[in-house]
Structure formats: C-alpha cells, structure tokens
Amino acid sequence: MHHEGLKGLRLPVFCAPMFLVSGPDLVVAACKAGVPGAFPSTNTRSIEELDQWMDEIVDRLSPGDAPWIMNLITHSTYTRLEEELRLVAAYKPAVVITALGSPKPVMDTVKSYGGLVFADVVNLKLARKAVEAGVDGLACISAGAGGHTGHLSPFAFISAIREFFDGFIAVGGGVSDGAGVAGAIAAGADYVYMGTRFLPTFESMAQDEYKDMVIAAGADDLVVSSAVTGTPASWLKPSLAAAGIDPDNPGDAAARDYSGGAAKRWRDIWAAGQGVGRSRSREAVADVVEALEREFMAAVERFDRIIAQC
C-alpha cells in the first residue's frame, strides 16, 4: 500500500504516541510489523534519555521497516523544545507530530531533511491555523480518542477539513479494528491514528494492571473529564475510582499543566479510548497488526461486494 507520503506501509495506520505507554520497544515493534510507530518526547525524563531512545530506535530499525514518528509538544511553556529539535535534526524521524501549540517552531528543522510535519488538532479552528502554518498533514483527534480527546465525530471532522485541506489526514478516535480503518479511509482520511488497541501489547510500557484494565473494559467504562489535567480527556472509570475520584461526578477542571506535574496524575489515573474492548488478551504488536490487516481486507471485500450489488 503506497501513498505519496509514507512508502511501503502494510496498513494505513499509525501506532499513536501514548503518554507513559509508548517507548522504543513499542515503536520498533510497530515499524517492524509494517505500521509507523510514534512516541511522545515527554515520555523521557531528560534530553539525555531522549537521545538514547532515538539512537536505539534508529539502531534497531532496518531499511525495509516502516518509518518512525516523533511527537513533540510545542506549547510556549514547554522548555525542552529547542534541545529536542536538535535531536530531531540529528535523527531525522520521517514524521514529526506537534501537539498543544503551533507547529511553526518545528517546520524549518523537519523540512530541512525532507520530513513531514503533522499537527495534532482537536477542532476546526486549530486545523485551519495548522494549515495556514504550512503543515503536510493533520492528526485529527476525534470523539472517542483516549487521553486528551476531541469532540467531533471522525466523519464530520474529515468532511469539514477536506473542504479546505488536501494534505494528509490521520484520524484518531475509537478506531480499533481493520473495518474502522477501512471506513476512515473511505471517508477521506489517509491514515488512522490508533492508540488504545496497542496499549495492552507486550511491547507497551503500560503497567500490567493498566493493560489488564484496558482488556477488561468496554466503551461504557470510560468517562471524559477535565478534572485530572485541566483538558478534557477520556479516562477509565475504575482507575478514577481507585484514585479516590467519583467517576460519575469527577468535579471541576484542574489547573492546566504541561510540565512534569501532570505526569504523576497520569501515572495513577489511566486513559483509554472508545476502542477498548477490542483487545482480548495481552499480545504482541505483530499479532495486532496481522489481525488489523485481516479485518481491513475483509472490510474492503465487503465494500466491493456491496458496490457490486448497487
């Protein structure tokens, strides 16, 4: 499957960057299975550790593997960006996805080596701003996403963006099987941004209790609240309850905090998207991708069959 964007992918899926979950093992396993793996730079405690992670990822990947992706916070209060961009220039990830701020600060660095810039957006206003900044793609975080979530339906979001943008769209939010991938592509997306389905894999950094909670949960076991980080996010109800927060009445928004202070809250209170329930057990990333491919091809065949009957 080939796009003008990323070549030689097995499926049009990005293994999405998940806070405190995505590390070198998950990124490398995804790339080796044929789908780009991503991680947020904030998963490393220091620039030195980030350097080590990027070095390890580059070292473990072979020319035939899918490309890897870096997720950077560009919010004005984020103090590490300049140093992180120096590492981006050195290690040259194929795609840099920006979050919580304008993509402008990363454009020159990523463009200089021929990389693509995607901006993570949760609404149309942010999408328009990112397009004006000259991004190659948008990661559209829709309703149903885990962690910080959007509110628009993926179909409405894609349709509205296609009115003013013909670049790449990666859409995320509640898509956890191959049929959902096929539906998103049919609706006008180029890629699907999938996190929750990869969360309980062997290669993920999530704690065992977190993986087990995701496997046990269904979509009804989630609540969207800004009580934890100050921004609406999708949380697993049992983890809120364990932290002493009433899942049915989580309370008012917390103060926003993009620094280390938020990390403690995320460590004990666990996020997931509406794709929960698709993982039946802990499994290898390679097996997840194989299942997705099987489901995707079945959906494509079903699509062809229905069109033939029309």
Secondary structure, 3 states (H helix, E strand, C coil): CCCCCCCCCCCCEEECCCCCCCCHHHHHHHHHHCCCEEEEHHHCCCHHHHHHHHHHHHHHCCCCCCCCEEEEECCCCCCCHHHHHHHHHHHCCCEEEEECCCCHHHHHHHHHCCCEEEEEECCHHHHHHHHHCCCCEEEEECCCCCEECCCCCHHHHHHHHCCCCCCEEEEECCCCCHHHHHHHHHCCCCEEEECHHHCCECCCCCCHHHHHHHHHCCHHHEEEECCCCCCCEEEEHHHHHHCCCCCCCCCCCCCCCCCCHHHHHHHHCCECCCCCCCCCCCECHHHHHHHHHHHHHHHHHHHHHHHHHC
